[in-house]
Amino acid sequence: MTLDRLVCANCAGPVAEGRCPTCRASRQRLQEQQGLFGSLSPAALIALLTALIACALIARHAFA
């Protein structure tokens, strides 16, 4: 889940802005939980996956 879509139940503001202590705590917790690809956008993940598939197909064709 990305921070730009979360709304705080305490202050009704975006969690990414960190308006209240609850927002800041949630933002910190989510940033700690994100893994290696957590900070990438979905479009970037799709582009990375497409590039990996293309490399695999090129390698398969080159060594066949």
N, CA, C and O atoms as CSV, one atom per row, in Angstrom:
chain,resi,resn,atom,element,x,y,z
A,1,MET,N,N,0.843,-1.169,0.000
A,1,MET,CA,C,0.000,0.000,0.000
A,1,MET,C,C,0.890,1.234,0.000
A,1,MET,O,O,1.915,1.274,0.680
A,2,THR,N,N,0.497,2.219,-0.753
A,2,THR,CA,C,1.279,3.442,-0.836
A,2,THR,C,C,0.704,4.507,0.084
A,2,THR,O,O,-0.500,4.548,0.338
A,3,LEU,N,N,1.582,5.362,0.576
A,3,LEU,CA,C,1.169,6.400,1.507
A,3,LEU,C,C,0.278,7.451,0.870
A,3,LEU,O,O,-0.526,8.073,1.566
A,4,ASP,N,N,0.397,7.665,-0.416
A,4,ASP,CA,C,-0.370,8.735,-1.046
A,4,ASP,C,C,-1.865,8.449,-1.081
A,4,ASP,O,O,-2.647,9.366,-1.331
A,5,ARG,N,N,-2.290,7.217,-0.841
A,5,ARG,CA,C,-3.703,6.872,-0.885
A,5,ARG,C,C,-4.329,6.700,0.497
A,5,ARG,O,O,-5.549,6.567,0.603
A,6,LEU,N,N,-3.530,6.700,1.543
A,6,LEU,CA,C,-4.058,6.488,2.886
A,6,LEU,C,C,-4.572,7.791,3.488
A,6,LEU,O,O,-3.957,8.847,3.338
A,7,VAL,N,N,-5.713,7.695,4.173
A,7,VAL,CA,C,-6.292,8.836,4.876
A,7,VAL,C,C,-6.315,8.503,6.361
A,7,VAL,O,O,-6.729,7.412,6.755
A,8,CYS,N,N,-5.874,9.436,7.169
A,8,CYS,CA,C,-5.808,9.241,8.616
A,8,CYS,C,C,-7.212,9.275,9.218
A,8,CYS,O,O,-8.012,10.145,8.873
A,9,ALA,N,N,-7.512,8.345,10.107
A,9,ALA,CA,C,-8.808,8.320,10.778
A,9,ALA,C,C,-8.871,9.373,11.878
A,9,ALA,O,O,-9.959,9.744,12.321
A,10,ASN,N,N,-7.725,9.853,12.317
A,10,ASN,CA,C,-7.683,10.824,13.403
A,10,ASN,C,C,-7.931,12.252,12.919
A,10,ASN,O,O,-8.746,12.972,13.496
A,11,CYS,N,N,-7.231,12.660,11.861
A,11,CYS,CA,C,-7.345,14.051,11.393
A,11,CYS,C,C,-7.975,14.158,10.003
A,11,CYS,O,O,-8.191,15.271,9.524
A,12,ALA,N,N,-8.274,13.053,9.352
A,12,ALA,CA,C,-8.888,12.995,8.017
A,12,ALA,C,C,-8.003,13.598,6.933
A,12,ALA,O,O,-8.495,13.957,5.863
A,13,GLY,N,N,-6.723,13.711,7.192
A,13,GLY,CA,C,-5.784,14.202,6.194
A,13,GLY,C,C,-4.985,13.053,5.618
A,13,GLY,O,O,-5.003,11.949,6.163
A,14,PRO,N,N,-4.281,13.300,4.516
A,14,PRO,CA,C,-3.417,12.263,3.935
A,14,PRO,C,C,-2.293,11.878,4.904
A,14,PRO,O,O,-1.658,12.747,5.502
A,15,VAL,N,N,-2.056,10.594,5.050
A,15,VAL,CA,C,-1.009,10.114,5.948
A,15,VAL,C,C,0.368,10.595,5.476
A,15,VAL,O,O,1.258,10.821,6.295
A,16,ALA,N,N,0.543,10.750,4.180
A,16,ALA,CA,C,1.831,11.174,3.635
A,16,ALA,C,C,2.224,12.566,4.119
A,16,ALA,O,O,3.412,12.878,4.192
A,17,GLU,N,N,1.251,13.401,4.448
A,17,GLU,CA,C,1.566,14.745,4.927
A,17,GLU,C,C,1.993,14.754,6.389
A,17,GLU,O,O,2.715,15.660,6.806
A,18,GLY,N,N,1.572,13.778,7.173
A,18,GLY,CA,C,1.971,13.683,8.573
A,18,GLY,C,C,1.470,14.834,9.420
A,18,GLY,O,O,2.248,15.428,10.167
A,19,ARG,N,N,0.196,15.163,9.324
A,19,ARG,CA,C,-0.373,16.310,10.036
A,19,ARG,C,C,-0.448,16.105,11.547
A,19,ARG,O,O,-0.265,17.056,12.307
A,20,CYS,N,N,-0.712,14.895,11.984
A,20,CYS,CA,C,-0.868,14.630,13.419
A,20,CYS,C,C,0.087,13.513,13.847
A,20,CYS,O,O,0.691,12.854,13.000
A,21,PRO,N,N,0.226,13.298,15.165
A,21,PRO,CA,C,1.111,12.214,15.632
A,21,PRO,C,C,0.707,10.832,15.113
A,21,PRO,O,O,1.569,9.987,14.872
A,22,THR,N,N,-0.588,10.599,14.940
A,22,THR,CA,C,-1.054,9.315,14.421
A,22,THR,C,C,-0.582,9.116,12.986
A,22,THR,O,O,-0.138,8.029,12.616
A,23,CYS,N,N,-0.681,10.177,12.176
A,23,CYS,CA,C,-0.202,10.110,10.785
A,23,CYS,C,C,1.292,9.810,10.742
A,23,CYS,O,O,1.746,8.944,9.993
A,24,ARG,N,N,2.042,10.537,11.556
A,24,ARG,CA,C,3.497,10.361,11.544
A,24,ARG,C,C,3.890,8.958,11.983
A,24,ARG,O,O,4.816,8.370,11.424
A,25,ALA,N,N,3.192,8.412,12.987
A,25,ALA,CA,C,3.493,7.053,13.452
A,25,ALA,C,C,3.144,6.027,12.377
A,25,ALA,O,O,3.900,5.082,12.151
A,26,SER,N,N,2.008,6.209,11.718
A,26,SER,CA,C,1.613,5.275,10.652
A,26,SER,C,C,2.571,5.347,9.476
A,26,SER,O,O,2.943,4.325,8.899
A,27,ARG,N,N,2.965,6.561,9.129
A,27,ARG,CA,C,3.897,6.740,8.010
A,27,ARG,C,C,5.229,6.064,8.322
A,27,ARG,O,O,5.800,5.393,7.463
A,28,GLN,N,N,5.726,6.238,9.546
A,28,GLN,CA,C,6.992,5.615,9.942
A,28,GLN,C,C,6.887,4.100,9.918
A,28,GLN,O,O,7.796,3.423,9.437
A,29,ARG,N,N,5.772,3.553,10.439
A,29,ARG,CA,C,5.582,2.096,10.473
A,29,ARG,C,C,5.528,1.518,9.062
A,29,ARG,O,O,6.137,0.482,8.796
A,30,LEU,N,N,4.808,2.173,8.160
A,30,LEU,CA,C,4.706,1.680,6.788
A,30,LEU,C,C,6.039,1.753,6.063
A,30,LEU,O,O,6.362,0.866,5.274
A,31,GLN,N,N,6.816,2.794,6.319
A,31,GLN,CA,C,8.118,2.904,5.669
A,31,GLN,C,C,9.070,1.823,6.153
A,31,GLN,O,O,9.907,1.348,5.387
A,32,GLU,N,N,8.952,1.431,7.413
A,32,GLU,CA,C,9.806,0.366,7.945
A,32,GLU,C,C,9.397,-1.000,7.388
A,32,GLU,O,O,10.245,-1.877,7.225
A,33,GLN,N,N,8.110,-1.188,7.096
A,33,GLN,CA,C,7.610,-2.475,6.616
A,33,GLN,C,C,7.855,-2.687,5.130
A,33,GLN,O,O,7.828,-3.823,4.657
A,34,GLN,N,N,8.092,-1.625,4.398
A,34,GLN,CA,C,8.279,-1.775,2.957
A,34,GLN,C,C,9.581,-2.511,2.687
A,34,GLN,O,O,10.613,-2.246,3.303
A,35,GLY,N,N,9.500,-3.435,1.757
A,35,GLY,CA,C,10.667,-4.227,1.407
A,35,GLY,C,C,11.496,-3.554,0.326
A,35,GLY,O,O,11.470,-2.334,0.168
A,36,LEU,N,N,12.219,-4.362,-0.404
A,36,LEU,CA,C,13.111,-3.866,-1.444
A,36,LEU,C,C,12.357,-3.127,-2.538
A,36,LEU,O,O,12.823,-2.096,-3.021
A,37,PHE,N,N,11.207,-3.638,-2.930
A,37,PHE,CA,C,10.438,-3.032,-4.017
A,37,PHE,C,C,9.273,-2.186,-3.508
A,37,PHE,O,O,8.438,-1.750,-4.300
A,38,GLY,N,N,9.208,-1.951,-2.213
A,38,GLY,CA,C,8.099,-1.203,-1.652
A,38,GLY,C,C,8.046,0.249,-2.053
A,38,GLY,O,O,6.964,0.835,-2.098
A,39,SER,N,N,9.170,0.839,-2.340
A,39,SER,CA,C,9.190,2.258,-2.693
A,39,SER,C,C,8.973,2.498,-4.187
A,39,SER,O,O,8.840,3.643,-4.617
A,40,LEU,N,N,8.937,1.431,-4.972
A,40,LEU,CA,C,8.716,1.585,-6.411
A,40,LEU,C,C,7.238,1.690,-6.732
A,40,LEU,O,O,6.405,1.062,-6.078
A,41,SER,N,N,6.923,2.470,-7.719
A,41,SER,CA,C,5.530,2.591,-8.145
A,41,SER,C,C,5.138,1.346,-8.931
A,41,SER,O,O,6.008,0.627,-9.423
A,42,PRO,N,N,3.848,1.086,-9.053
A,42,PRO,CA,C,3.406,-0.066,-9.844
A,42,PRO,C,C,3.885,-0.003,-11.296
A,42,PRO,O,O,4.207,-1.033,-11.887
A,43,ALA,N,N,3.933,1.199,-11.869
A,43,ALA,CA,C,4.411,1.330,-13.250
A,43,ALA,C,C,5.887,0.946,-13.350
A,43,ALA,O,O,6.301,0.313,-14.321
A,44,ALA,N,N,6.670,1.323,-12.357
A,44,ALA,CA,C,8.089,0.962,-12.363
A,44,ALA,C,C,8.273,-0.542,-12.204
A,44,ALA,O,O,9.162,-1.127,-12.823
A,45,LEU,N,N,7.448,-1.166,-11.386
A,45,LEU,CA,C,7.524,-2.621,-11.228
A,45,LEU,C,C,7.167,-3.342,-12.521
A,45,LEU,O,O,7.802,-4.336,-12.873
A,46,ILE,N,N,6.157,-2.850,-13.230
A,46,ILE,CA,C,5.774,-3.445,-14.513
A,46,ILE,C,C,6.896,-3.277,-15.526
A,46,ILE,O,O,7.193,-4.204,-16.281
A,47,ALA,N,N,7.522,-2.107,-15.552
A,47,ALA,CA,C,8.635,-1.871,-16.473
A,47,ALA,C,C,9.810,-2.797,-16.150
A,47,ALA,O,O,10.443,-3.338,-17.057
A,48,LEU,N,N,10.097,-2.979,-14.874
A,48,LEU,CA,C,11.179,-3.876,-14.460
A,48,LEU,C,C,10.874,-5.312,-14.854
A,48,LEU,O,O,11.749,-6.020,-15.352
A,49,LEU,N,N,9.662,-5.738,-14.638
A,49,LEU,CA,C,9.263,-7.098,-15.019
A,49,LEU,C,C,9.353,-7.298,-16.526
A,49,LEU,O,O,9.815,-8.342,-16.987
A,50,THR,N,N,8.918,-6.307,-17.295
A,50,THR,CA,C,8.994,-6.386,-18.752
A,50,THR,C,C,10.444,-6.476,-19.217
A,50,THR,O,O,10.766,-7.250,-20.119
A,51,ALA,N,N,11.315,-5.684,-18.602
A,51,ALA,CA,C,12.736,-5.721,-18.961
A,51,ALA,C,C,13.350,-7.084,-18.639
A,51,ALA,O,O,14.152,-7.600,-19.418
A,52,LEU,N,N,12.984,-7.666,-17.507
A,52,LEU,CA,C,13.514,-8.981,-17.150
A,52,LEU,C,C,13.033,-10.065,-18.114
A,52,LEU,O,O,13.799,-10.952,-18.491
A,53,ILE,N,N,11.777,-9.991,-18.505
A,53,ILE,CA,C,11.255,-10.958,-19.472
A,53,ILE,C,C,11.957,-10.802,-20.813
A,53,ILE,O,O,12.297,-11.798,-21.452
A,54,ALA,N,N,12.180,-9.559,-21.249
A,54,ALA,CA,C,12.878,-9.319,-22.512
A,54,ALA,C,C,14.302,-9.869,-22.463
A,54,ALA,O,O,14.769,-10.481,-23.424
A,55,CYS,N,N,14.993,-9.648,-21.338
A,55,CYS,CA,C,16.357,-10.184,-21.197
A,55,CYS,C,C,16.355,-11.709,-21.239
A,55,CYS,O,O,17.238,-12.317,-21.845
A,56,ALA,N,N,15.380,-12.319,-20.606
A,56,ALA,CA,C,15.300,-13.780,-20.616
A,56,ALA,C,C,15.051,-14.303,-22.024
A,56,ALA,O,O,15.645,-15.304,-22.425
A,57,LEU,N,N,14.180,-13.638,-22.778
A,57,LEU,CA,C,13.907,-14.073,-24.154
A,57,LEU,C,C,15.126,-13.879,-25.049
A,57,LEU,O,O,15.406,-14.727,-25.896
A,58,ILE,N,N,15.843,-12.797,-24.880
A,58,ILE,CA,C,17.055,-12.553,-25.673
A,58,ILE,C,C,18.115,-13.602,-25.348
A,58,ILE,O,O,18.765,-14.135,-26.247
A,59,ALA,N,N,18.284,-13.893,-24.061
A,59,ALA,CA,C,19.274,-14.902,-23.664
A,59,ALA,C,C,18.879,-16.282,-24.189
A,59,ALA,O,O,19.734,-17.050,-24.630
A,60,ARG,N,N,17.612,-16.589,-24.141
A,60,ARG,CA,C,17.143,-17.884,-24.639
A,60,ARG,C,C,17.404,-17.999,-26.148
A,60,ARG,O,O,17.823,-19.049,-26.636
A,61,HIS,N,N,17.154,-16.920,-26.864
A,61,HIS,CA,C,17.374,-16.927,-28.300
A,61,HIS,C,C,18.876,-16.996,-28.643
A,61,HIS,O,O,19.273,-17.664,-29.598
A,62,ALA,N,N,19.686,-16.307,-27.861
A,62,ALA,CA,C,21.123,-16.265,-28.115
A,62,ALA,C,C,21.792,-17.614,-27.860
A,62,ALA,O,O,22.732,-17.978,-28.566
A,63,PHE,N,N,21.323,-18.353,-26.867
A,63,PHE,CA,C,21.959,-19.619,-26.505
A,63,PHE,C,C,21.244,-20.838,-27.064
A,63,PHE,O,O,21.617,-21.970,-26.758
A,64,ALA,N,N,20.234,-20.622,-27.868
A,64,ALA,CA,C,19.494,-21.751,-28.439
A,64,ALA,C,C,20.145,-22.288,-29.693
A,64,ALA,O,O,19.642,-23.239,-30.291
